[in-house]
Amino acid sequence: MNAYFEYLRELIVRIWNDFVRFMSKRVVSPWLDVGGNFAYYHELLMSAKGDFHFWGWFFYVLMWILFAALLVGINYGLYRLIRKYVRFHKTEMDKEKLREQVDDLNLQLYEAVQERDKILNLKSAYMGLSVDGAKKEKEEAAPMNTRFPKLTYVDEQYKKIDTSLTEIPGLSLEQLSNAFRNYAASSLGLYYSIDTIRQLFAGMATSKLIILEGISGTGKTSLAYAVGKFFRFDSAIIPVQPSWKDRTDLLGYYNEFTKKFNETEFLKALYTATYRNETDVIVLDEMNLARIEYYFAEFLSVMEMRDPNDWLLDLIPAPDPTDPKHVKDGKILVPQNVIFFGTANNDDSTFTISDKVYDRAISLFFDDKGRPFDSEKQEPMAVPYTQLRHLYDEAVKQYPVSQGMVQKFAMLDDFIIHKFRLAFGNRILKQLETFIPVYVASGGTEIDGYDFIFTNKILKKFESLNIGFLKDQLGELEQELDRLYGKNTFPRAHRYIEVLLETH
């Protein structure tokens, strides 16, 4: 036995010596002769320097400067790499600590919920309530293992809610307009002219974005609020913040650190609309506190698509089995029953609404408070959106725009192009095909509908012009309106032109 251990010792010593000798030959030996080479370098210089003259010494000094710079550069690069690695390592360590802290907080929250449930169970037993009820509450309150907790909660909520609606027999757009006006007055104390209500429903038929603008206190937000109350589902009012710059401020974003989607109230309201059957209203309150074409740009583009099935918004790149029911492949479909209302104040604290937004929206201007009137008592109406959409489509068939009025509008377009270098655009002409018939079906007249569109869509663009140099042309425009449509027509347009002339 001793002979074996002696053998093992000799073997290990010999292997170690061989390893040291190998490393010495490969790493140390090649450098042993380098020291002697310095003497050779010196002798080489001594033998050659006599013939250097000026330029020889110049390039000799330059060579050593470049060599020194190379060494400094290599050392600095190594320093930067080491420093970057240290910072990266420190960042990863900090992230790991934060993850541990989040896990600890989640554990504490879970323990707190457990403790609360124990107290609820004791109270339930003391009051004679079933423990099963407390257990059910515990299950509903427990955190859900999903990236979209708010949207998943909506899924759970609507499992128990019947959202089906039956159509109201014999309902017409004129009856609907009068009913809403009476409801706002009798139930909410909000007074609007019947013409404003007709414009509202015609606008809702034409565009998914309704802009309510004017001076503060004239009932802009109240009108959007009243629409939700009338259709028996409260409007979601989302205050716009001046810091909003892109879609993430509106929809939220996926947090890679928490592995959760930071859901906004706007996203929750939009998702809730996918379960509803009536018209759902989402209000962007004071929407021009930030630039609308920045944070709402994706919606402006999506709503231009002809096929409603293409109204998809990307939320997250990769789908997950735990995602909400109506989030398909990381996308949400903007439902057709949702209408976006935006309130806008025109003052120094807000941004000017761009033509891109105005062209895609229908805007209603409020410049005075509503005047009280006697109204019949009217209850809210649960009108399915499909019935409302059917009424819009029937109006387009029953009251198509007349070719004579279209030709006059085209002549007005040519006049404005010639005099003011402005054009209507095909989008506005297309909107006329829906707005005018629905406005007429709601009890209005065709020429008043054209007056509204011309004033709110075309004349509004004149505010960007230098009116001081165009007073004669504006006078000619008024004459052209009288020539095409007759005197005492287009009162809204004439009044707007007078205001332009007075304020410039």
C-alpha positions as CSV (number, residue, x, y, z in Angstrom):
1,M,0.0,0.0,0.0
2,N,2.9,2.4,0.9
3,A,4.5,1.6,-2.5
4,Y,1.3,2.8,-4.3
5,F,1.1,6.1,-2.5
6,E,4.9,6.7,-3.2
7,Y,4.1,6.0,-6.8
8,L,1.2,8.5,-6.8
9,R,3.3,11.2,-5.2
10,E,6.1,10.8,-7.7
11,L,3.5,10.9,-10.6
12,I,1.9,14.1,-9.4
13,V,5.2,15.9,-8.7
14,R,6.4,14.9,-12.2
15,I,3.2,16.0,-13.9
16,W,3.3,19.4,-12.1
17,N,7.0,19.9,-13.0
18,D,6.2,19.1,-16.6
19,F,3.3,21.6,-16.6
20,V,5.5,24.3,-15.1
21,R,8.3,23.6,-17.6
22,F,5.8,23.7,-20.5
23,M,4.3,27.0,-19.4
24,S,7.8,28.5,-18.9
25,K,8.9,27.5,-22.4
26,R,5.7,28.8,-24.0
27,V,5.2,32.0,-22.0
28,V,8.4,33.0,-20.3
29,S,11.2,31.7,-22.5
30,P,10.2,33.7,-25.6
31,W,10.7,36.9,-23.7
32,L,14.1,36.0,-22.1
33,D,16.1,37.3,-25.1
34,V,14.1,40.5,-25.4
35,G,16.3,42.2,-22.8
36,G,19.4,41.6,-24.9
37,N,17.7,43.0,-27.9
38,F,17.7,46.5,-26.4
39,A,21.5,46.6,-26.7
40,Y,21.1,45.7,-30.4
41,Y,18.5,48.5,-30.8
42,H,21.1,50.9,-29.3
43,E,23.9,49.8,-31.5
44,L,21.7,50.1,-34.6
45,L,20.8,53.7,-33.7
46,M,24.5,54.6,-33.0
47,S,25.6,53.2,-36.4
48,A,22.9,55.0,-38.4
49,K,22.4,58.4,-36.6
50,G,25.4,60.0,-38.3
51,D,23.5,60.1,-41.6
52,F,20.1,61.1,-40.2
53,H,20.4,64.9,-40.8
54,F,17.3,67.0,-40.2
55,W,14.5,64.9,-41.8
56,G,15.9,61.7,-40.4
57,W,15.7,63.0,-36.8
58,F,12.3,64.5,-37.5
59,F,10.8,61.1,-38.6
60,Y,12.7,59.4,-35.8
61,V,11.0,61.6,-33.2
62,L,7.6,61.3,-35.0
63,M,7.9,57.5,-35.0
64,W,8.4,57.4,-31.2
65,I,5.5,59.8,-30.7
66,L,3.2,57.6,-32.8
67,F,4.4,54.5,-31.0
68,A,3.7,56.2,-27.6
69,A,0.3,57.3,-28.8
70,L,-0.4,53.7,-29.9
71,L,0.5,52.4,-26.4
72,V,-1.7,55.1,-24.7
73,G,-4.6,54.3,-27.1
74,I,-4.4,50.5,-26.3
75,N,-4.3,51.2,-22.6
76,Y,-7.1,53.7,-22.8
77,G,-9.2,51.2,-24.8
78,L,-8.6,48.5,-22.2
79,Y,-9.5,50.9,-19.5
80,R,-12.8,51.8,-21.2
81,L,-13.6,48.1,-21.8
82,I,-13.0,47.3,-18.1
83,R,-15.0,50.3,-17.0
84,K,-17.9,49.4,-19.2
85,Y,-17.9,45.9,-18.0
86,V,-17.8,47.0,-14.4
87,R,-20.8,49.4,-15.0
88,F,-22.7,46.7,-16.9
89,H,-22.1,44.2,-14.1
90,K,-23.2,46.8,-11.5
91,T,-26.4,47.6,-13.5
92,E,-27.2,43.9,-13.7
93,M,-26.6,43.6,-9.9
94,D,-28.9,46.5,-9.3
95,K,-31.6,45.0,-11.5
96,E,-31.3,41.8,-9.6
97,K,-31.7,43.6,-6.3
98,L,-34.8,45.4,-7.6
99,R,-36.3,42.2,-8.8
100,E,-35.7,40.7,-5.3
101,Q,-37.4,43.8,-3.8
102,V,-40.4,43.5,-6.1
103,D,-40.7,39.8,-5.2
104,D,-40.5,40.7,-1.5
105,L,-43.2,43.3,-1.9
106,N,-45.4,40.9,-3.9
107,L,-45.0,38.3,-1.1
108,Q,-45.9,40.9,1.6
109,L,-48.9,41.9,-0.5
110,Y,-50.0,38.3,-0.8
111,E,-49.5,37.8,3.0
112,A,-51.6,40.9,3.7
113,V,-54.4,39.7,1.4
114,Q,-54.3,36.3,3.2
115,E,-54.5,38.0,6.6
116,R,-57.4,40.2,5.4
117,D,-59.2,37.1,4.1
118,K,-58.8,35.4,7.5
119,I,-60.4,38.5,9.2
120,L,-63.2,38.4,6.6
121,N,-63.8,34.7,7.4
122,L,-64.0,35.4,11.1
123,K,-66.4,38.3,10.5
124,S,-68.5,36.1,8.2
125,A,-68.7,33.3,10.8
126,Y,-69.5,35.8,13.5
127,M,-72.3,37.4,11.5
128,G,-73.7,34.1,10.3
129,L,-72.7,34.5,6.7
130,S,-71.4,31.6,4.6
131,V,-67.7,31.2,4.5
132,D,-68.1,30.3,0.8
133,G,-69.0,33.9,0.1
134,A,-65.8,35.1,1.8
135,K,-63.9,32.5,-0.2
136,K,-65.5,33.7,-3.4
137,E,-64.5,37.3,-2.6
138,K,-60.9,36.1,-1.9
139,E,-60.8,34.4,-5.3
140,E,-62.0,37.6,-7.1
141,A,-59.6,39.8,-5.2
142,A,-56.6,37.5,-5.7
143,P,-54.0,38.9,-8.2
144,M,-54.3,37.4,-11.7
145,N,-51.3,35.8,-13.4
146,T,-51.6,37.8,-16.6
147,R,-49.8,40.6,-18.4
148,F,-53.1,42.6,-18.6
149,P,-54.7,42.6,-15.2
150,K,-57.2,45.4,-15.9
151,L,-58.4,43.9,-19.2
152,T,-58.6,40.4,-17.7
153,Y,-60.7,41.9,-14.9
154,V,-63.1,43.2,-17.6
155,D,-63.2,39.6,-19.1
156,E,-64.2,38.3,-15.6
157,Q,-66.7,41.0,-15.1
158,Y,-68.5,40.5,-18.4
159,K,-68.9,36.8,-17.8
160,K,-71.8,37.7,-15.6
161,I,-73.3,40.6,-17.5
162,D,-75.9,40.2,-20.3
163,T,-75.2,43.0,-22.8
164,S,-77.7,42.0,-25.4
165,L,-80.2,44.7,-26.5
166,T,-83.4,44.5,-28.5
167,E,-84.2,47.1,-31.2
168,I,-86.8,49.8,-30.5
169,P,-89.7,49.4,-32.9
170,G,-90.4,52.3,-35.2
171,L,-87.5,54.5,-34.1
172,S,-86.4,57.2,-36.5
173,L,-83.4,59.6,-36.4
174,E,-85.7,62.6,-35.9
175,Q,-87.4,60.9,-32.9
176,L,-84.0,60.0,-31.6
177,S,-82.7,63.6,-31.9
178,N,-85.8,65.0,-30.1
179,A,-85.6,62.3,-27.4
180,F,-82.0,63.0,-26.6
181,R,-82.6,66.8,-26.5
182,N,-85.5,66.3,-24.1
183,Y,-83.5,63.8,-22.0
184,A,-80.6,66.2,-21.6
185,A,-83.0,69.0,-20.6
186,S,-85.4,67.2,-18.3
187,S,-82.9,64.8,-16.6
188,L,-79.6,66.6,-16.7
189,G,-80.5,70.3,-16.9
190,L,-78.5,70.6,-20.1
191,Y,-80.1,72.7,-22.9
192,Y,-79.0,72.4,-26.5
193,S,-80.6,73.7,-29.7
194,I,-82.2,71.0,-31.9
195,D,-79.9,72.0,-34.7
196,T,-76.9,71.1,-32.5
197,I,-78.3,67.7,-31.8
198,R,-78.9,67.1,-35.5
199,Q,-75.3,68.0,-36.2
200,L,-74.2,65.7,-33.4
201,F,-76.0,62.6,-34.8
202,A,-75.0,63.4,-38.4
203,G,-71.4,63.8,-37.2
204,M,-71.5,60.5,-35.3
205,A,-72.7,58.8,-38.5
206,T,-69.9,60.5,-40.5
207,S,-66.8,60.2,-38.3
208,K,-65.6,58.3,-35.2
209,L,-64.0,61.6,-33.9
210,I,-66.3,64.4,-32.8
211,I,-64.5,67.6,-31.6
212,L,-66.5,69.9,-29.3
213,E,-64.7,73.2,-29.2
214,G,-65.4,76.7,-27.9
215,I,-65.1,78.9,-24.8
216,S,-65.1,77.3,-21.4
217,G,-68.4,76.7,-19.7
218,T,-70.6,76.2,-22.7
219,G,-71.4,72.6,-22.1
220,K,-68.9,70.8,-24.3
221,T,-67.9,68.0,-21.9
222,S,-71.5,67.9,-20.6
223,L,-72.8,67.0,-24.1
224,A,-70.4,64.0,-24.4
225,Y,-71.4,63.0,-20.8
226,A,-75.1,63.2,-21.7
227,V,-74.7,61.0,-24.8
228,G,-73.4,58.2,-22.5
229,K,-76.2,58.7,-20.0
230,F,-78.8,58.7,-22.7
231,F,-77.5,55.4,-24.2
232,R,-77.4,53.9,-20.6
233,F,-73.6,53.4,-20.4
234,D,-71.6,56.2,-18.8
235,S,-69.0,57.9,-21.0
236,A,-65.4,57.3,-20.1
237,I,-63.8,60.7,-19.5
238,I,-60.0,60.7,-20.0
239,P,-58.2,63.9,-19.1
240,V,-55.4,64.6,-21.6
241,Q,-52.1,65.7,-20.1
242,P,-49.8,68.3,-21.7
243,S,-46.9,65.8,-21.6
244,W,-48.6,63.4,-24.0
245,K,-46.4,62.8,-27.1
246,D,-47.1,59.4,-28.5
247,R,-49.5,56.4,-28.4
248,T,-48.0,55.0,-25.2
249,D,-49.5,57.9,-23.3
250,L,-52.9,56.8,-24.6
251,L,-52.7,53.0,-24.7
252,G,-49.9,52.2,-22.3
253,Y,-46.8,50.0,-22.9
254,Y,-45.3,46.7,-22.0
255,N,-42.8,46.9,-19.1
256,E,-40.0,44.5,-19.7
257,F,-38.9,44.7,-16.1
258,T,-42.2,43.9,-14.4
259,K,-43.4,41.7,-17.4
260,K,-46.7,43.5,-17.2
261,F,-48.5,45.9,-19.6
262,N,-49.0,49.3,-18.1
263,E,-52.7,49.7,-19.0
264,T,-54.3,53.1,-19.2
265,E,-57.9,53.9,-18.4
266,F,-58.3,54.8,-22.1
267,L,-57.3,51.2,-23.1
268,K,-59.6,49.7,-20.5
269,A,-62.5,51.8,-21.8
270,L,-61.7,50.8,-25.4
271,Y,-61.5,47.2,-24.4
272,T,-64.8,47.4,-22.5
273,A,-66.5,48.7,-25.7
274,T,-65.7,45.3,-27.3
275,Y,-68.3,43.7,-25.0
276,R,-71.0,46.4,-25.4
277,N,-73.8,46.6,-28.0
278,E,-74.8,50.2,-27.6
279,T,-72.9,53.3,-28.6
280,D,-69.9,53.7,-26.3
281,V,-68.4,57.2,-25.8
282,I,-64.8,57.8,-24.8
283,V,-64.1,61.5,-24.1
284,L,-60.6,63.0,-24.5
285,D,-61.1,66.0,-22.2
286,E,-59.1,69.1,-23.3
287,M,-57.6,67.1,-26.1
288,N,-55.5,70.0,-27.5
289,L,-53.5,70.4,-24.3
290,A,-51.1,68.2,-26.2
291,R,-50.6,67.8,-30.0
292,I,-53.5,65.6,-31.1
293,E,-51.6,64.4,-34.3
294,Y,-48.9,63.0,-32.0
295,Y,-50.7,60.9,-29.4
296,F,-53.8,60.1,-31.5
297,A,-52.0,59.6,-34.9
298,E,-52.5,55.8,-35.0
299,F,-56.2,56.2,-34.5
300,L,-56.4,58.9,-37.3
301,S,-54.7,56.4,-39.6
302,V,-56.6,53.3,-38.6
303,M,-60.0,55.0,-39.0
304,E,-59.2,55.9,-42.6
305,M,-59.2,52.2,-43.6
306,R,-62.3,51.1,-45.4
307,D,-62.6,47.6,-43.9
308,P,-63.4,47.8,-40.1
309,N,-61.7,44.5,-39.7
310,D,-58.4,46.2,-40.4
311,W,-58.9,48.7,-37.5
312,L,-56.2,46.8,-35.5
313,L,-53.9,48.3,-32.9
314,D,-50.7,46.6,-31.9
315,L,-50.3,46.2,-28.2
316,I,-47.6,43.6,-27.7
317,P,-45.3,41.7,-30.1
318,A,-45.8,38.1,-29.0
319,P,-49.1,36.7,-27.8
320,D,-49.5,34.8,-24.6
321,P,-52.2,32.2,-23.5
322,T,-53.1,34.4,-20.5
323,D,-53.8,37.5,-22.6
324,P,-57.4,38.9,-22.5
325,K,-60.1,37.3,-24.6
326,H,-60.4,40.1,-27.1
327,V,-56.6,40.6,-27.5
328,K,-55.8,38.5,-30.6
329,D,-52.2,37.9,-31.6
330,G,-51.1,40.9,-29.5
331,K,-53.6,43.2,-31.2
332,I,-56.9,44.8,-30.3
333,L,-59.7,45.6,-32.8
334,V,-61.2,49.1,-32.4
335,P,-64.9,48.3,-32.1
336,Q,-67.3,50.1,-34.5
337,N,-69.7,51.1,-31.6
338,V,-67.1,53.3,-30.0
339,I,-67.2,57.1,-30.6
340,F,-64.4,59.4,-29.6
341,F,-65.3,62.8,-28.4
342,G,-62.7,65.5,-27.9
343,T,-63.3,68.7,-26.0
344,A,-61.0,71.7,-27.0
345,N,-60.6,75.1,-25.5
346,N,-59.3,77.8,-27.8
347,D,-56.9,79.8,-25.7
348,D,-53.1,80.4,-25.2
349,S,-52.7,77.3,-23.1
350,T,-53.6,74.9,-25.9
351,F,-52.2,73.8,-29.3
352,T,-53.9,74.7,-32.6
353,I,-55.8,71.8,-34.0
354,S,-54.2,70.9,-37.4
355,D,-56.0,70.5,-40.7
356,K,-55.1,66.8,-40.6
357,V,-57.3,66.3,-37.5
358,Y,-60.1,68.6,-38.7
359,D,-60.4,66.9,-42.0
360,R,-60.9,63.5,-40.4
361,A,-63.3,64.7,-37.6
362,I,-66.6,66.6,-37.3
363,S,-66.3,69.6,-35.1
364,L,-69.1,71.4,-33.3
365,F,-68.4,74.9,-32.1
366,F,-70.0,76.2,-28.8
367,D,-70.0,80.0,-28.4
368,D,-72.9,80.5,-26.1
369,K,-74.6,78.8,-23.1
370,G,-77.8,76.9,-23.8
371,R,-81.1,78.6,-23.2
372,P,-83.6,76.8,-21.0
373,F,-86.8,75.6,-22.6
374,D,-89.8,73.5,-21.6
375,S,-89.3,69.8,-22.4
376,E,-91.1,66.5,-22.0
377,K,-89.8,64.0,-19.5
378,Q,-87.7,61.5,-21.4
379,E,-86.1,58.4,-20.1
380,P,-82.7,57.0,-21.4
381,M,-82.9,54.7,-24.4
382,A,-81.0,51.4,-24.8
383,V,-80.5,51.6,-28.6
384,P,-78.3,48.9,-30.1
385,Y,-75.5,50.3,-32.2
386,T,-76.6,48.0,-35.0
387,Q,-80.0,49.7,-35.1
388,L,-78.4,53.1,-35.1
389,R,-76.0,52.1,-37.9
390,H,-79.1,50.8,-39.8
391,L,-80.8,54.2,-39.4
392,Y,-77.7,55.9,-40.8
393,D,-77.6,53.6,-43.8
394,E,-81.3,54.0,-44.4
395,A,-80.9,57.8,-44.3
396,V,-78.2,57.6,-47.0
397,K,-80.5,55.6,-49.2
398,Q,-83.7,57.7,-48.5
399,Y,-82.1,61.2,-48.7
400,P,-79.1,61.0,-51.1
401,V,-77.3,64.2,-51.8
402,S,-78.7,65.9,-54.9
403,Q,-76.5,66.3,-57.9
404,G,-77.4,69.9,-58.3
405,M,-76.1,70.7,-54.8
406,V,-73.0,68.7,-55.4
407,Q,-72.3,70.6,-58.6
408,K,-72.7,73.9,-56.8
409,F,-70.4,72.8,-54.1
410,A,-67.8,71.8,-56.8
411,M,-68.2,75.3,-58.3
412,L,-67.6,76.8,-54.8
413,D,-64.5,74.6,-54.5
414,D,-63.1,76.0,-57.8
415,F,-63.8,79.6,-56.6
416,I,-61.9,79.1,-53.4
417,I,-59.0,77.4,-55.2
418,H,-58.8,80.4,-57.6
419,K,-59.1,83.1,-54.9
420,F,-57.5,81.6,-51.8
421,R,-55.4,78.7,-53.0
422,L,-57.3,76.3,-50.8
423,A,-59.1,73.0,-51.8
424,F,-61.8,71.0,-50.1
425,G,-60.2,67.6,-50.7
426,N,-62.0,64.3,-51.6
427,R,-62.3,63.4,-47.9
428,I,-64.7,66.2,-47.2
429,L,-66.7,65.5,-50.4
430,K,-67.0,61.9,-49.2
431,Q,-68.2,63.0,-45.8
432,L,-71.0,65.0,-47.4
433,E,-72.5,61.8,-48.7
434,T,-73.2,60.6,-45.2
435,F,-73.5,63.8,-43.2
436,I,-76.2,65.5,-45.3
437,P,-78.6,62.6,-45.5
438,V,-78.4,61.8,-41.8
439,Y,-78.8,65.5,-41.0
440,V,-81.9,65.7,-43.2
441,A,-83.3,62.4,-41.7
442,S,-82.8,64.0,-38.2
443,G,-85.1,66.9,-39.2
444,G,-82.7,69.4,-40.8
445,T,-82.6,70.7,-44.3
446,E,-80.1,69.9,-47.0
447,I,-78.9,73.5,-47.5
448,D,-78.4,74.0,-43.7
449,G,-76.2,70.8,-43.7
450,Y,-74.1,72.2,-46.5
451,D,-73.8,75.5,-44.6
452,F,-72.5,73.6,-41.5
453,I,-70.0,71.6,-43.5
454,F,-68.7,74.6,-45.4
455,T,-68.3,76.7,-42.3
456,N,-66.8,74.1,-40.0
457,K,-64.7,72.3,-42.6
458,I,-63.7,75.0,-45.1
459,L,-63.9,78.5,-43.6
460,K,-62.1,77.2,-40.5
461,K,-59.0,76.8,-42.7
462,F,-59.1,80.5,-43.5
463,E,-57.8,81.3,-40.0
464,S,-54.3,80.3,-41.1
465,L,-54.4,82.9,-43.9
466,N,-53.5,86.6,-43.8
467,I,-57.1,87.9,-43.7
468,G,-55.9,91.5,-43.7
469,F,-54.8,91.2,-47.4
470,L,-57.9,89.1,-48.4
471,K,-60.8,91.3,-47.4
472,D,-61.9,92.0,-51.0
473,Q,-61.7,88.3,-51.8
474,L,-63.9,87.5,-48.7
475,G,-66.5,90.0,-50.0
476,E,-66.4,88.2,-53.4
477,L,-66.9,84.9,-51.6
478,E,-70.1,86.1,-49.9
479,Q,-71.4,87.3,-53.3
480,E,-70.5,83.8,-54.7
481,L,-72.5,82.1,-51.9
482,D,-75.5,84.3,-52.7
483,R,-75.2,83.6,-56.4
484,L,-75.0,79.9,-56.0
485,Y,-77.5,79.3,-53.2
486,G,-79.5,82.5,-53.0
487,K,-79.7,85.4,-50.6
488,N,-80.4,84.7,-46.9
489,T,-78.9,81.2,-47.2
490,F,-75.8,79.9,-45.6
491,P,-76.3,82.2,-42.5
492,R,-73.6,80.3,-40.5
493,A,-71.0,81.0,-43.2
494,H,-71.9,84.7,-43.6
495,R,-71.7,85.1,-39.9
496,Y,-68.3,83.4,-39.8
497,I,-66.9,85.6,-42.6
498,E,-68.1,88.7,-40.7
499,V,-66.2,87.6,-37.6
500,L,-63.1,87.0,-39.7
501,L,-63.3,90.5,-41.1
502,E,-64.0,92.1,-37.7
503,T,-61.1,90.4,-35.9
504,H,-58.4,91.1,-38.6
